Amino acid sequence: MNKAFIIKRKVRFGDCDPGGVLYTPRIGYFVVEAILDFVSTCLGTSAERGIMDLGVLPPARSLKVDFLKPMAWDDELEIRVFLKEIRRSAFVFSVVGFVSGDKTFSAELTQVCIDSKTKQPVEVPTKLREALENYSRT
């Protein structure tokens, strides 16, 4: 299994609906932020800047989320990011959230590499591929 990249994040008041439970669309932010932190660690620079410096843009192709338990204001989340696979022009991450050891959500995000000028799919740059794979194997 790939090495997990782990971040901790608190559910803030502004992340919640009026009942104090995590507002559904906020989970997308949590997933993307965790993945950006993972890629930043792999590249040794900000993910956004590092990927764009390689001449590609990484728009999302799909985001799937399973909500397993409610998350509420002030919950301490542990978010684990795994590199699931690298395809020719896309990379896929698995993300799992926990509160007090209980699994609260699981998600999968697929990002595609596109040329910054033509907006057409291109191969995942070698530098990005190697950085992601090297982290996941250590």
N, CA and C atoms as an extended XYZ file, in Angstrom:
414
Properties=species:S:1:pos:R:3:atomname:S:1:resname:S:1:resid:I:1 pbc="F F F"
N         0.837       -1.186        0.000 N   MET     1
C         0.000        0.000        0.000 CA  MET     1
C         0.878        1.244        0.000 C   MET     1
N         0.381        2.283       -0.627 N   ASN     2
C         1.107        3.553       -0.676 CA  ASN     2
C         1.191        4.191        0.700 C   ASN     2
N         2.215        4.998        0.874 N   LYS     3
C         2.408        5.748        2.114 CA  LYS     3
C         1.355        6.858        2.209 C   LYS     3
N         0.730        6.969        3.360 N   ALA     4
C        -0.279        8.013        3.577 CA  ALA     4
C         0.394        9.346        3.884 C   ALA     4
N        -0.164       10.404        3.324 N   PHE     5
C         0.201       11.769        3.693 CA  PHE     5
C        -0.917       12.220        4.616 C   PHE     5
N        -0.573       12.702        5.802 N   ILE     6
C        -1.582       13.010        6.813 CA  ILE     6
C        -1.548       14.486        7.177 C   ILE     6
N        -2.738       15.093        7.195 N   ILE     7
C        -2.868       16.448        7.723 CA  ILE     7
C        -3.966       16.448        8.785 C   ILE     7
N        -3.906       17.430        9.644 N   LYS     8
C        -4.949       17.626       10.663 CA  LYS     8
C        -5.644       18.945       10.344 C   LYS     8
N        -6.947       18.940       10.525 N   ARG     9
C        -7.733       20.136       10.237 CA  ARG     9
C        -8.921       20.164       11.176 C   ARG     9
N        -9.200       21.326       11.712 N   LYS    10
C       -10.363       21.488       12.583 CA  LYS    10
C       -11.553       21.938       11.740 C   LYS    10
N       -12.733       21.383       12.041 N   VAL    11
C       -13.962       21.851       11.404 CA  VAL    11
C       -14.322       23.180       12.066 C   VAL    11
N       -14.341       24.225       11.275 N   ARG    12
C       -14.622       25.575       11.779 CA  ARG    12
C       -16.124       25.884       11.730 C   ARG    12
N       -16.528       26.878       12.484 N   PHE    13
C       -17.921       27.316       12.511 CA  PHE    13
C       -18.426       27.617       11.097 C   PHE    13
N       -17.594       28.291       10.287 N   GLY    14
C       -17.974       28.659        8.925 CA  GLY    14
C       -18.062       27.484        7.967 C   GLY    14
N       -17.586       26.303        8.375 N   ASP    15
C       -17.684       25.103        7.549 CA  ASP    15
C       -19.029       24.402        7.725 C   ASP    15
N       -19.815       24.874        8.680 N   CYS    16
C       -21.018       24.141        9.084 CA  CYS    16
C       -22.308       24.829        8.648 C   CYS    16
N       -23.355       24.023        8.584 N   ASP    17
C       -24.690       24.548        8.315 CA  ASP    17
C       -25.265       25.100        9.623 C   ASP    17
N       -26.473       25.687        9.606 N   PRO    18
C       -27.023       26.262       10.847 CA  PRO    18
C       -27.174       25.258       11.991 C   PRO    18
N       -27.217       23.957       11.684 N   GLY    19
C       -27.327       22.949       12.732 CA  GLY    19
C       -25.989       22.548       13.331 C   GLY    19
N       -24.890       23.130       12.840 N   GLY    20
C       -23.568       22.836       13.380 CA  GLY    20
C       -22.893       21.616       12.771 C   GLY    20
N       -23.488       21.079       11.692 N   VAL    21
C       -22.918       19.921       11.003 CA  VAL    21
C       -22.235       20.412        9.734 C   VAL    21
N       -21.154       19.734        9.353 N   LEU    22
C       -20.410       20.137        8.165 CA  LEU    22
C       -21.340       20.314        6.970 C   LEU    22
N       -21.257       21.469        6.339 N   TYR    23
C       -22.034       21.781        5.146 CA  TYR    23
C       -21.451       20.962        3.995 C   TYR    23
N       -22.292       20.186        3.333 N   THR    24
C       -21.853       19.203        2.339 CA  THR    24
C       -20.809       19.724        1.346 C   THR    24
N       -21.011       20.887        0.696 N   PRO    25
C       -20.002       21.320       -0.288 CA  PRO    25
C       -18.614       21.598        0.294 C   PRO    25
N       -18.508       21.822        1.588 N   ARG    26
C       -17.195       22.110        2.188 CA  ARG    26
C       -16.242       20.927        2.084 C   ARG    26
N       -16.772       19.714        1.990 N   ILE    27
C       -15.885       18.550        1.939 CA  ILE    27
C       -14.984       18.608        0.712 C   ILE    27
N       -15.496       19.187       -0.375 N   GLY    28
C       -14.663       19.346       -1.571 CA  GLY    28
C       -13.429       20.189       -1.280 C   GLY    28
N       -13.603       21.250       -0.492 N   TYR    29
C       -12.460       22.085       -0.114 CA  TYR    29
C       -11.465       21.281        0.719 C   TYR    29
N       -11.972       20.506        1.674 N   PHE    30
C       -11.090       19.721        2.537 CA  PHE    30
C       -10.255       18.755        1.699 C   PHE    30
N       -10.910       18.078        0.752 N   VAL    31
C       -10.229       17.098       -0.098 CA  VAL    31
C        -9.167       17.783       -0.957 C   VAL    31
N        -9.547       18.857       -1.631 N   VAL    32
C        -8.611       19.554       -2.515 CA  VAL    32
C        -7.452       20.148       -1.719 C   VAL    32
N        -7.733       20.776       -0.583 N   GLU    33
C        -6.664       21.354        0.241 CA  GLU    33
C        -5.673       20.283        0.691 C   GLU    33
N        -6.174       19.126        1.104 N   ALA    34
C        -5.292       18.047        1.555 CA  ALA    34
C        -4.419       17.545        0.409 C   ALA    34
N        -5.012       17.403       -0.777 N   ILE    35
C        -4.244       16.952       -1.937 CA  ILE    35
C        -3.199       17.988       -2.330 C   ILE    35
N        -3.558       19.263       -2.296 N   LEU    36
C        -2.584       20.312       -2.616 CA  LEU    36
C        -1.419       20.297       -1.628 C   LEU    36
N        -1.715       20.060       -0.352 N   ASP    37
C        -0.637       19.955        0.637 CA  ASP    37
C         0.258       18.758        0.322 C   ASP    37
N        -0.348       17.644       -0.070 N   PHE    38
C         0.411       16.446       -0.432 CA  PHE    38
C         1.317       16.724       -1.629 C   PHE    38
N         0.757       17.292       -2.690 N   VAL    39
C         1.541       17.565       -3.896 CA  VAL    39
C         2.636       18.592       -3.601 C   VAL    39
N         2.335       19.580       -2.769 N   SER    40
C         3.348       20.563       -2.377 CA  SER    40
C         4.522       19.886       -1.687 C   SER    40
N         4.239       18.950       -0.813 N   THR    41
C         5.296       18.209       -0.129 CA  THR    41
C         6.124       17.406       -1.136 C   THR    41
N         5.436       16.771       -2.072 N   CYS    42
C         6.136       15.967       -3.084 CA  CYS    42
C         7.045       16.821       -3.959 C   CYS    42
N         6.552       17.990       -4.376 N   LEU    43
C         7.317       18.854       -5.289 CA  LEU    43
C         8.307       19.765       -4.571 C   LEU    43
N         8.136       19.970       -3.269 N   GLY    44
C         9.018       20.863       -2.533 CA  GLY    44
C         8.730       22.332       -2.791 C   GLY    44
N         7.553       22.631       -3.330 N   THR    45
C         7.095       24.000       -3.575 CA  THR    45
C         5.577       23.958       -3.605 C   THR    45
N         4.928       25.100       -3.703 N   SER    46
C         3.466       25.075       -3.733 CA  SER    46
C         2.989       24.256       -4.927 C   SER    46
N         1.986       23.442       -4.699 N   ALA    47
C         1.476       22.560       -5.753 CA  ALA    47
C         1.020       23.361       -6.964 C   ALA    47
N         0.282       24.410       -6.722 N   GLU    48
C        -0.257       25.202       -7.817 CA  GLU    48
C         0.862       25.760       -8.690 C   GLU    48
N         1.837       26.380       -8.061 N   ARG    49
C         2.963       26.982       -8.781 CA  ARG    49
C         3.819       25.904       -9.450 C   ARG    49
N         4.095       24.842       -8.711 N   GLY    50
C         4.942       23.782       -9.236 CA  GLY    50
C         4.357       23.109      -10.462 C   GLY    50
N         3.067       22.823      -10.436 N   ILE    51
C         2.426       22.180      -11.585 CA  ILE    51
C         2.345       23.141      -12.764 C   ILE    51
N         1.968       24.373      -12.510 N   MET    52
C         1.874       25.355      -13.597 CA  MET    52
C         3.247       25.636      -14.210 C   MET    52
N         4.300       25.598      -13.392 N   ASP    53
C         5.656       25.786      -13.921 CA  ASP    53
C         6.067       24.660      -14.861 C   ASP    53
N         5.376       23.532      -14.781 N   LEU    54
C         5.644       22.409      -15.693 CA  LEU    54
C         4.874       22.557      -17.012 C   LEU    54
N         4.127       23.664      -17.141 N   GLY    55
C         3.400       23.946      -18.387 CA  GLY    55
C         2.050       23.262      -18.507 C   GLY    55
N         1.547       22.734      -17.389 N   VAL    56
C         0.239       22.084      -17.426 CA  VAL    56
C        -0.690       22.674      -16.374 C   VAL    56
N        -1.962       22.437      -16.577 N   LEU    57
C        -2.986       22.775      -15.598 CA  LEU    57
C        -3.627       21.460      -15.163 C   LEU    57
N        -4.055       21.348      -13.892 N   PRO    58
C        -4.609       20.074      -13.411 CA  PRO    58
C        -6.092       20.151      -13.021 C   PRO    58
N        -7.005       20.424      -13.958 N   PRO    59
C        -8.410       20.502      -13.555 CA  PRO    59
C        -8.932       19.146      -13.070 C   PRO    59
N        -9.938       19.206      -12.225 N   ALA    60
C       -10.558       17.979      -11.736 CA  ALA    60
C       -11.427       17.367      -12.827 C   ALA    60
N       -11.351       16.057      -12.941 N   ARG    61
C       -12.216       15.317      -13.858 CA  ARG    61
C       -13.398       14.745      -13.095 C   ARG    61
N       -13.116       14.263      -11.880 N   SER    62
C       -14.211       13.727      -11.070 CA  SER    62
C       -13.860       13.818       -9.595 C   SER    62
N       -14.907       13.941       -8.800 N   LEU    63
C       -14.792       13.929       -7.347 CA  LEU    63
C       -15.942       13.086       -6.825 C   LEU    63
N       -15.589       12.034       -6.106 N   LYS    64
C       -16.581       11.152       -5.497 CA  LYS    64
C       -16.381       11.191       -3.994 C   LYS    64
N       -17.479       11.327       -3.265 N   VAL    65
C       -17.388       11.387       -1.806 CA  VAL    65
C       -18.455       10.483       -1.196 C   VAL    65
N       -18.045        9.711       -0.199 N   ASP    66
C       -18.980        8.943        0.624 CA  ASP    66
C       -18.915        9.517        2.031 C   ASP    66
N       -20.061        9.989        2.514 N   PHE    67
C       -20.149       10.499        3.878 CA  PHE    67
C       -20.540        9.331        4.781 C   PHE    67
N       -19.708        9.031        5.753 N   LEU    68
C       -19.924        7.864        6.595 CA  LEU    68
C       -20.434        8.214        7.986 C   LEU    68
N       -20.013        9.363        8.513 N   LYS    69
C       -20.483        9.855        9.812 CA  LYS    69
C       -20.486       11.377        9.761 C   LYS    69
N       -21.403       12.026       10.468 N   PRO    70
C       -21.424       13.493       10.468 CA  PRO    70
C       -20.155       14.077       11.090 C   PRO    70
N       -19.761       15.212       10.570 N   MET    71
C       -18.659       15.977       11.139 CA  MET    71
C       -19.254       17.284       11.630 C   MET    71
N       -18.822       17.738       12.793 N   ALA    72
C       -19.435       18.900       13.422 CA  ALA    72
C       -18.386       19.946       13.812 C   ALA    72
N       -18.900       21.117       14.101 N   TRP    73
C       -18.084       22.243       14.532 CA  TRP    73
C       -17.141       21.804       15.653 C   TRP    73
N       -15.873       22.159       15.506 N   ASP    74
C       -14.788       21.884       16.448 CA  ASP    74
C       -14.236       20.462       16.383 C   ASP    74
N       -14.787       19.613       15.514 N   ASP    75
C       -14.190       18.279       15.357 CA  ASP    75
C       -12.775       18.416       14.807 C   ASP    75
N       -11.867       17.607       15.324 N   GLU    76
C       -10.499       17.533       14.814 CA  GLU    76
C       -10.456       16.427       13.767 C   GLU    76
N       -10.233       16.796       12.535 N   LEU    77
C       -10.160       15.827       11.446 CA  LEU    77
C        -8.721       15.411       11.200 C   LEU    77
N        -8.538       14.133       10.978 N   GLU    78
C        -7.279       13.631       10.445 CA  GLU    78
C        -7.605       13.207        9.020 C   GLU    78
N        -6.920       13.812        8.057 N   ILE    79
C        -7.183       13.517        6.654 CA  ILE    79
C        -5.950       12.827        6.074 C   ILE    79
N        -6.179       11.647        5.505 N   ARG    80
C        -5.101       10.855        4.919 CA  ARG    80
C        -5.251       10.848        3.401 C   ARG    80
N        -4.177       11.197        2.720 N   VAL    81
C        -4.150       11.237        1.257 CA  VAL    81
C        -3.249       10.121        0.755 C   VAL    81
N        -3.737        9.399       -0.229 N   PHE    82
C        -2.970        8.332       -0.870 CA  PHE    82
C        -2.972        8.567       -2.377 C   PHE    82
N        -1.848        8.336       -3.006 N   LEU    83
C        -1.800        8.307       -4.460 CA  LEU    83
C        -2.358        6.956       -4.881 C   LEU    83
N        -3.469        6.969       -5.591 N   LYS    84
C        -4.095        5.715       -6.014 CA  LYS    84
C        -3.472        5.204       -7.307 C   LYS    84
N        -3.352        6.083       -8.303 N   GLU    85
C        -2.716        5.685       -9.560 CA  GLU    85
C        -2.358        6.906      -10.392 C   GLU    85
N        -1.410        6.687      -11.272 N   ILE    86
C        -1.060        7.697      -12.268 CA  ILE    86
C        -1.326        7.057      -13.621 C   ILE    86
N        -2.137        7.734      -14.402 N   ARG    87
C        -2.452        7.271      -15.751 CA  ARG    87
C        -1.628        8.083      -16.746 C   ARG    87
N        -1.878        7.898      -18.021 N   ARG    88
C        -1.136        8.630      -19.051 CA  ARG    88
C        -1.250       10.141      -18.850 C   ARG    88
N        -2.473       10.647      -18.706 N   SER    89
C        -2.655       12.100      -18.582 CA  SER    89
C        -3.439       12.486      -17.330 C   SER    89
N        -3.548       11.589      -16.379 N   ALA    90
C        -4.305       11.884      -15.160 CA  ALA    90
C        -3.663       11.224      -13.952 C   ALA    90
N        -4.005       11.752      -12.787 N   PHE    91
C        -3.586       11.126      -11.545 CA  PHE    91
C        -4.779       11.091      -10.604 C   PHE    91
N        -4.833       10.038       -9.795 N   VAL    92
C        -5.992        9.774       -8.953 CA  VAL    92
C        -5.543        9.666       -7.497 C   VAL    92
N        -6.282       10.346       -6.630 N   PHE    93
C        -5.997       10.317       -5.198 CA  PHE    93
C        -7.170        9.722       -4.443 C   PHE    93
N        -6.857        9.002       -3.392 N   SER    94
C        -7.841        8.521       -2.440 CA  SER    94
C        -7.634        9.332       -1.167 C   SER    94
N        -8.720        9.812       -0.590 N   VAL    95
C        -8.640       10.652        0.610 CA  VAL    95
C        -9.636       10.100        1.632 C   VAL    95
N        -9.155        9.934        2.867 N   VAL    96
C       -10.004        9.377        3.922 CA  VAL    96
C        -9.911       10.280        5.146 C   VAL    96
N       -11.075       10.589        5.728 N   GLY    97
C       -11.124       11.440        6.912 CA  GLY    97
C       -11.538       10.674        8.150 C   GLY    97
N       -10.940       11.054        9.286 N   PHE    98
C       -11.237       10.415       10.568 CA  PHE    98
C       -11.461       11.483       11.633 C   PHE    98
N       -12.372       11.207       12.560 N   VAL    99
C       -12.550       12.006       13.766 CA  VAL    99
C       -12.476       11.028       14.933 C   VAL    99
N       -11.541       11.251       15.833 N   SER   100
C       -11.346       10.375       16.995 CA  SER   100
C       -11.242        8.907       16.596 C   SER   100
N       -10.536        8.640       15.492 N   GLY   101
C       -10.326        7.277       15.040 CA  GLY   101
C       -11.464        6.671       14.230 C   GLY   101
N       -12.607        7.358       14.155 N   ASP   102
C       -13.745        6.871       13.373 CA  ASP   102
C       -13.689        7.447       11.966 C   ASP   102
N       -13.851        6.576       10.975 N   LYS   103
C       -13.860        7.029        9.587 CA  LYS   103
C       -15.133        7.836        9.328 C   LYS   103
N       -14.944        9.082        8.862 N   THR   104
C       -16.091        9.966        8.630 CA  THR   104
C       -16.428       10.155        7.155 C   THR   104
N       -15.408       10.066        6.294 N   PHE   105
C       -15.667       10.165        4.859 CA  PHE   105
C       -14.548        9.495        4.087 C   PHE   105
N       -14.866        9.124        2.867 N   SER   106
C       -13.839        8.692        1.925 CA  SER   106
C       -14.129        9.386        0.605 C   SER   106
N       -13.086        9.701       -0.119 N   ALA   107
C       -13.248       10.433       -1.370 CA  ALA   107
C       -12.205        9.972       -2.375 C   ALA   107
N       -12.506       10.234       -3.628 N   GLU   108
C       -11.551        9.978       -4.701 CA  GLU   108
C       -11.609       11.169       -5.649 C   GLU   108
N       -10.443       11.710       -5.965 N   LEU   109
C       -10.344       12.846       -6.876 CA  LEU   109
C        -9.422       12.471       -8.029 C   LEU   109
N        -9.907       12.675       -9.238 N   THR   110
C        -9.101       12.465      -10.437 CA  THR   110
C        -8.825       13.822      -11.060 C   THR   110
N        -7.561       14.099      -11.305 N   GLN   111
C        -7.151       15.329      -11.972 CA  GLN   111
C        -6.494       14.973      -13.291 C   GLN   111
N        -6.740       15.792      -14.295 N   VAL   112
C        -6.205       15.583      -15.637 CA  VAL   112
C        -5.171       16.659      -15.915 C   VAL   112
N        -4.097       16.312      -16.585 N   CYS   113
C        -3.117       17.300      -17.020 CA  CYS   113
C        -3.519       17.794      -18.408 C   CYS   113
N        -3.682       19.106      -18.520 N   ILE   114
C        -3.972       19.702      -19.824 CA  ILE   114
C        -2.932       20.763      -20.135 C   ILE   114
N        -2.673       20.956      -21.410 N   ASP   115
C        -1.743       21.990      -21.858 CA  ASP   115
C        -2.325       23.348      -21.482 C   ASP   115
N        -1.495       24.209      -20.936 N   SER   116
C        -1.976       25.514      -20.465 CA  SER   116
C        -2.452       26.410      -21.604 C   SER   116
N        -1.988       26.156      -22.818 N   LYS   117
C        -2.405       27.000      -23.955 CA  LYS   117
C        -3.559       26.375      -24.733 C   LYS   117
N        -3.432       25.101      -25.092 N   THR   118
C        -4.444       24.469      -25.945 CA  THR   118
C        -5.613       23.891      -25.157 C   THR   118
N        -5.419       23.693      -23.864 N   LYS   119
C        -6.422       23.083      -22.978 CA  LYS   119
C        -6.739       21.637      -23.363 C   LYS   119
N        -5.827       21.002      -24.058 N   GLN   120
C        -5.974       19.600      -24.454 CA  GLN   120
C        -5.172       18.710      -23.499 C   GLN   120
N        -5.644       17.474      -23.269 N   PRO   121
C        -4.911       16.577      -22.382 CA  PRO   121
C        -3.495       16.309      -22.886 C   PRO   121
N        -2.568       16.248      -21.928 N   VAL   122
C        -1.168       15.916      -22.212 CA  VAL   122
C        -0.710       14.897      -21.180 C   VAL   122
N         0.422       14.281      -21.452 N   GLU   123
C         0.976       13.322      -20.494 CA  GLU   123
C         1.325       14.016      -19.181 C   GLU   123
N         1.188       13.265      -18.091 N   VAL   124
C         1.624       13.766      -16.795 CA  VAL   124
C         3.118       14.029      -16.904 C   VAL   124
N         3.568       15.254      -16.600 N   PRO   125
C         5.002       15.543      -16.702 CA  PRO   125
C         5.839       14.586      -15.857 C   PRO   125
N         6.982       14.200      -16.399 N   THR   126
C         7.873       13.250      -15.732 CA  THR   126
C         8.221       13.705      -14.321 C   THR   126
N         8.526       14.982      -14.163 N   LYS   127
C         8.906       15.500      -12.839 CA  LYS   127
C         7.771       15.307      -11.827 C   LYS   127
N         6.543       15.563      -12.244 N   LEU   128
C         5.400       15.389      -11.357 CA  LEU   128
C         5.178       13.903      -11.061 C   LEU   128
N         5.210       13.090      -12.088 N   ARG   129
C         5.032       11.641      -11.927 CA  ARG   129
C         6.059       11.082      -10.932 C   ARG   129
N         7.316       11.419      -11.129 N   GLU   130
C         8.385       10.912      -10.260 CA  GLU   130
C         8.240       11.410       -8.830 C   GLU   130
N         7.875       12.682       -8.665 N   ALA   131
C         7.720       13.239       -7.316 CA  ALA   131
C         6.600       12.527       -6.559 C   ALA   131
N         5.479       12.300       -7.218 N   LEU   132
C         4.358       11.607       -6.574 CA  LEU   132
C         4.716       10.160       -6.248 C   LEU   132
N         5.326        9.481       -7.204 N   GLU   133
C         5.691        8.079       -6.993 CA  GLU   133
C         6.762        7.928       -5.912 C   GLU   133
N         7.733        8.815       -5.898 N   ASN   134
C         8.804        8.727       -4.905 CA  ASN   134
C         8.265        8.883       -3.493 C   ASN   134
N         7.334        9.808       -3.281 N   TYR   135
C         6.760        9.973       -1.939 CA  TYR   135
C         6.001        8.711       -1.541 C   TYR   135
N         5.198        8.210       -2.460 N   SER   136
C         4.318        7.088       -2.156 CA  SER   136
C         5.069        5.794       -1.868 C   SER   136
N         6.281        5.674       -2.374 N   ARG   137
C         7.075        4.447       -2.164 CA  ARG   137
C         7.904        4.490       -0.894 C   ARG   137
N         8.157        5.679       -0.352 N   THR   138
C         9.049        5.769        0.824 CA  THR   138
C         8.359        5.389        2.102 C   THR   138
